[in-house]
C-alpha cells in the first residue's frame, strides 16, 4: 500500500515503536541477504525501483533522492555525509527549521540522488557503518539514536504530462526503557534520559492529536501564537496548499524527533505504525505502555492529498525574496543595536541564523538534477574511500579469506561490519590506527593512537605487536583481557583484541559456527582469577612492582578469610570483578583528562572506602569502590604551603578548590576530593561529551566552567561563576555596541562624504547649465 500511495503522489510514513530488544531494527532493516530476511525498508526500495523502471519505459522522467539521519541526544546527525575533510565516524551538523510554505526542512543534510536499488542499499550500508563507527568510538554497546530514512520521488512527463512529488519516511525509534528496570547509573543515564525525553514528547504529540477535545479547548491566543511561530523571520508569504497544508507546529517544537515526524503525524501523509512487544512477563509495564501508545495512534485521522502541481520555480523566487527581506531586517537590527544598547541582544543572532538557513534552502532548491548528480559523484567517491579505510565488508563472513579481524558488538546490527583481512607473506607488517596512512584505519576513539599496533601474517602465523606512542611507552592493546607486551603476541582463533577503551575485534583463522562463536565470546567475558585479576585491578604500574603485588595478594587473602561462606564468597567475587571493570573506566577518565586538560595535572585513582579500622561495610566486610581526584606535578610542600597563605580565588580552577583541606604525598601529589562510584560514572559521561567536543575542534575548544565535570563547586563558587559569566556577557555586549557605533560612525562619515560629493556635482551641473545657457544666447542673431 505504501508503494501505491507513493506512486499516486501521497506522502507516506512508517515508524516502529517499542521496548529495546523487541525487534524494531530487524523489522525496518533486516538483513540484505537472503531476500526472505530483508526488512520492510529494503523490500520497499526493491519494489520502488521496479516501478520506477516501468515508469521510465513509459516515457516518464523519475528522480529519486534519499536522506538518512540519526537523532542522538537531541542532535541531528547526517549519516551519509562524506567529504575529504570529514573523518570516518565524524558527523556533519544538521539543523531543523520550520518554514510557512515548505514546512519542516533541514539545512546541512545530504540529499543523495540515486538511480537504482543497489545505489540506495549501498547508501544504507554506509549510514549503518557510520552508526557502527560512532557507537564504537563512543564506547556504546549499541546504537542508541533514532534513525530516520527519507526517500523522495518526483515524477514528470508521461501521457498525462503531470508532475507528482511524494516522500516516504521510515523511522526506527530507539527503544523505550525504564530507568528503574534497566538500573542504569551514570554511564548511560544521560543517553537514556534523552531517548525517553524525545519519546515522551512524541507520546504527548500523539496524545494531543488523538484527542480532538484537546484541540477544541485551545484558546484563541494559543492558536495565534502557534500561527506566528515562523522561522522565516519576515512576513509569512501566502501558503500554497499544494505544497503543505496548514498545521499547528507548536506541539512539535519540544524535540527534534517530533519536528522531523511532524508531517507524518499531522500533515499531508498516510502514516502507519508498528508496535513491537516482548513476551516476557518482566516487561509487562513496557508492553502495556506500547499498546496504549498504539491505541492512541489509531485515533489520529489524517486527510492526505496528492502533492501535485508544485511550482519549484515560484518557491525559489519567494525564498530569494525572503533572503532580501531578512538582510534588510538584519541591517535595521544592527542600527537599533548601535543606537540602543538595551535592545534585544538575541535579535541579531536569530536573524543571522534565519538568514543563513534561508540562503541554504534557497541554494538547495536552485540546484538542478545534473548538478546534484555531479555533487553526488564526488561524495560517492569519498564514501568508497571511507569504506575502504574502515575495511567495510560487503559479503558474509564465511565468504572472506582467512585470516581476518572483525569487530564485535553486543548489538547484532553493529557486529562484524568492519573487517581487516591480513594477507599472508605480502608485507613484513601492516599498521593499524586512526591515521589515514595506516593499512587498516580504526575509528578515532579514545585510547587509539595514530598508529596503535602492527599485525603480520608470516607462514600462517598471525602476530600482533603494539606501537610506541609519542608521549612514551606503548599503545594500549588487550588480547583476551590481558595487556599486550612490547614483544607482541601470536593471535589464536577467536582471540578477542581490544584497541583503546572500546574497539573490540575477534580473530578468525578458520570457518566458525555460530555456537562456537557464542561459546568463545562467553569465555572471553568470563571471570579471570589469580594474579591476572589483581593486575587488572591495581593497574600495570603497580602490578610490575613486586611489593605492591604482594600487598594486593595479602589484602585479598584477608578478605577471603572474612568471607568463607558461600554467600560471602559470591559477594567478594562480585566486588573484585566490579573493581576490574572499574579500573578500565578510571583509565578512560585519565586518558580524557590528558587530552582535554593536558596542563591541569589532574588524574583519577581507583580507591576503596571502608569504616575506620575495618575491612568493609556490612556483615561480609566488603569495601565500596570510590575514585580519588588528585593533582600531580604541583611542586614541593613548601611551595604549596606558601600558596595556601595567599587568599585563593574561589574559581582558581577545580584543581585548587579544596587546597585548604587537601593533603600532599611525598611524591608531590595533592588530594582534591573523593567521589562515590555513581558520582564518578555520571562525571565520566560528561567527560565523554567534553572529549567529543574537543576532538571535533581541538583548536577552538573551550571548557565551559558551568559544566566542568572535573570541578567541585559549592554555593559561593557558583555565585562567583554566575557573576563572572554576567560580567563576560556585559563585556561582549559593550564590544558589540562599540563595533556597531563604529560602523554607524563610519556610515555617517560615508554619508557625509557622499553628500559633499553630491553638492559638488550639483554645483558643477549648475555651472555647466549656466555656461550652456550663455552660449545659446550668444549664438542667437542680434545678441
Secondary structure, 3 states (H helix, E strand, C coil): CHHHHHHCCCCEEEEEEEECCCCHHHHHCECCCCHHHECHHHHHHHHHHHHHHHHHHCCEEEEEEEEEEEEECCEEEECCCCCCCCCCCCCEEEEEEEECCCEEEEECCCCEEECCHHHHHHHHHHHHHHHHHHHHHCCCCCCCCEEEEEEEEEEEECCCCCCEEEEEEEEECCCECCHHHHCCCCCCHHHHHHHHHHHHHHHHHHHHHHCHHHHHCCCHHHHHHHHHCCCCCCCCCCCCCCCCCCCCCHHHCCCHHHHHCHHHHHCCCEEEEEEECCCCHHHHHHHHHHHHHHHHHCCCCCCCCCCECCCHHHHHHHHHHHHHHHHHHHHHHHHHHHHCCCCCCHHHHHHHHHHHHHHHHHHHHHCCHHHHHHHHHHHHHHHHHHHHHCCECCCCHHHCCCCEEEECCCCCCCCCCEEEECCCCCCCCEEEECCCCCCEECCCCCCCCCCCEEEEEECCEEEEEECECCCCCECCEEECCEECCCCCEECCCCCEEEECCCEEEEEECCCCCHHHHHHHHHHHCCCCCHHHHHHHHHCHHHHCCHHHHHHHHHHHHHHHHHCCCHHHHHHHHHHHHHHHHHHHHHHHHHHHHHHHCCCCCEEEEEEEECCCCCCCECCCCECEEEEEEEECCCCCHHHHHHHHHCCCCCCCCHHHCCCCCCCECCCCCEEEEEEEHHHHHHHHHHHHHHHHHHHHCCCCCCCCHHHCCCCCCCHHHHHHHHHHHHHHHHHHHHHHHHHHHHHHHHHHHHHHHHHHHHHHHHHHHHHHHHHHHHHHHHHCCCC
